[in-house]
Amino acid sequence: MKSVTIRSLKHETGAIMERVALGETVEILRRNQPIAILKPVEKPGRARPDFMKRLEGIYGDRVLPTTATELLAADRGER
C-alpha cells in the first residue's frame, strides 16, 4: 500500500486518483499518522447468463431433430 501526505494529495490528486482507479490502495498521512485509506470501489462482476442451464430448463433432456444451423442453411439455399 502506497502512503501519501495530505500535501501530496492536494498537489497530485489526479495522479493519485488514477492509481486508485487502477486498483491500488493509498494511505493518507497527516504528520506521519494515517488518517484515511483510499481504495477502489469493488464493482460486482457481471455474471454471464448460463445458456445451457436455460436450455435444459426449456427442453430438458430432449434432443431436437435439426439444429438451428441446419435450419438456416436450408432456408438460405444455395446462395
C-alpha positions as CSV (number, residue, x, y, z in Angstrom):
1,M,0.0,0.0,0.0
2,K,1.4,3.4,-1.0
3,S,1.3,6.2,1.5
4,V,1.0,9.9,0.6
5,T,0.8,13.0,2.7
6,I,-2.1,15.5,2.6
7,R,0.1,17.9,0.7
8,S,1.0,15.3,-1.9
9,L,-2.7,14.5,-2.3
10,K,-3.5,18.2,-2.7
11,H,-0.9,18.7,-5.4
12,E,-1.1,15.3,-7.2
13,T,-4.8,14.5,-6.9
14,G,-5.2,13.4,-10.5
15,A,-2.2,11.0,-10.5
16,I,-3.2,9.5,-7.1
17,M,-6.8,9.0,-8.2
18,E,-5.6,7.3,-11.4
19,R,-3.6,4.9,-9.3
20,V,-6.7,4.2,-7.1
21,A,-8.8,3.7,-10.3
22,L,-6.2,1.1,-11.5
23,G,-6.8,-0.9,-8.3
24,E,-4.1,0.4,-5.9
25,T,-4.9,1.3,-2.3
26,V,-3.4,4.5,-1.0
27,E,-3.0,5.5,2.7
28,I,-3.3,9.3,3.5
29,L,-0.9,10.6,6.2
30,R,-1.0,13.7,8.4
31,R,2.2,14.3,10.3
32,N,3.2,10.7,9.6
33,Q,0.0,9.4,11.1
34,P,-2.5,7.5,8.9
35,I,-5.9,9.3,8.8
36,A,-7.6,7.7,5.8
37,I,-7.4,5.0,3.2
38,L,-8.4,5.4,-0.4
39,K,-9.3,2.2,-2.2
40,P,-11.1,1.4,-5.4
41,V,-14.8,0.7,-5.3
42,E,-15.5,-3.0,-5.6
43,K,-17.8,-3.5,-8.5
44,P,-19.8,-6.7,-8.6
45,G,-18.8,-8.7,-11.6
46,R,-21.4,-9.2,-14.3
47,A,-22.1,-12.9,-14.5
48,R,-22.7,-14.2,-17.9
49,P,-26.1,-15.9,-18.3
50,D,-25.9,-19.7,-18.2
51,F,-27.4,-20.5,-21.5
52,M,-27.0,-24.3,-21.2
53,K,-29.0,-24.3,-17.9
54,R,-31.6,-22.1,-19.5
55,L,-31.9,-24.6,-22.5
56,E,-32.1,-27.5,-20.1
57,G,-34.9,-25.8,-18.3
58,I,-36.8,-25.3,-21.6
59,Y,-36.1,-28.6,-23.4
60,G,-34.9,-30.9,-20.6
61,D,-33.1,-34.0,-22.0
62,R,-34.9,-33.8,-25.4
63,V,-32.7,-33.6,-28.4
64,L,-34.1,-31.6,-31.3
65,P,-34.1,-33.4,-34.7
66,T,-32.4,-30.5,-36.5
67,T,-30.1,-27.8,-35.3
68,A,-30.5,-24.1,-35.9
69,T,-27.5,-24.1,-38.2
70,E,-29.2,-26.8,-40.4
71,L,-32.5,-24.8,-40.5
72,L,-30.7,-21.6,-41.5
73,A,-28.7,-23.4,-44.2
74,A,-31.9,-25.0,-45.6
75,D,-33.6,-21.6,-45.6
76,R,-30.7,-19.8,-47.4
77,G,-30.4,-22.5,-50.0
78,E,-27.5,-22.4,-52.4
79,R,-26.5,-18.7,-52.0
